[in-house]
């Protein structure tokens, strides 16, 4: 019996959503704390009143 034939489509969708969520979270953390963060500016510092 082929395991792919017995897998529920809902499980495939859930795994896909989980992988996308983890990828976006990883990209956000990399952007916030990795090398690209050097180019980020703080909008509150730009408007000193």
TORZAKE-409106 format. One record per residue (C-alpha): residue number from 0; residue in one letter; chain; x, y, z. Coordinates in nm, 3 decimals, always signed. Each point is the difference from the previous one (the first is absolute). Layout:
NUM_A_A_X_Y_Z
...
// end
This chain:
0_X_A_+0.000_+0.000_+0.000
1_X_A_+0.133_+0.343_-0.096
2_X_A_+0.018_+0.239_+0.301
3_X_A_-0.068_+0.300_-0.225
4_X_A_-0.331_-0.153_-0.108
5_X_A_-0.124_-0.035_+0.358
6_X_A_+0.103_+0.351_+0.113
7_X_A_-0.285_+0.239_+0.060
8_X_A_-0.002_+0.316_-0.217
9_X_A_-0.061_+0.201_+0.318
10_X_A_+0.335_-0.118_+0.137
11_X_A_+0.177_+0.118_-0.314
12_X_A_-0.163_+0.341_+0.025
13_X_A_+0.083_+0.028_+0.370
14_X_A_+0.365_-0.087_-0.062
15_X_A_+0.019_+0.251_-0.285
16_X_A_-0.147_+0.277_+0.215
17_X_A_+0.241_-0.088_+0.282
18_X_A_+0.302_+0.011_-0.231
19_X_A_-0.106_+0.337_-0.144
20_X_A_-0.058_+0.141_+0.349
21_X_A_+0.340_-0.119_+0.121
22_X_A_+0.170_+0.140_-0.311
23_X_A_-0.160_+0.343_+0.047
24_X_A_+0.088_-0.001_+0.370
25_X_A_+0.360_-0.090_-0.078
26_X_A_+0.022_+0.270_-0.265
27_X_A_-0.142_+0.258_+0.242
28_X_A_+0.248_-0.091_+0.271
29_X_A_+0.287_+0.010_-0.251
30_X_A_-0.113_+0.341_-0.126
31_X_A_-0.046_+0.141_+0.352
32_X_A_+0.319_-0.130_+0.160
33_X_A_+0.230_-0.112_-0.283
34_X_A_+0.223_+0.203_-0.232
35_X_A_-0.293_+0.173_-0.179
36_X_A_-0.095_+0.165_+0.332
37_X_A_+0.289_+0.244_-0.040
38_X_A_-0.200_+0.180_-0.272
39_X_A_-0.317_+0.031_+0.209
40_X_A_-0.086_+0.340_+0.145
41_X_A_-0.208_+0.088_+0.303
42_X_A_-0.289_+0.227_-0.107
43_X_A_-0.031_+0.137_+0.356
44_X_A_+0.360_+0.122_-0.009
45_X_A_-0.064_+0.177_-0.330
46_X_A_-0.269_+0.223_+0.157
47_X_A_+0.158_+0.142_+0.315
48_X_A_-0.229_+0.261_+0.141
// end
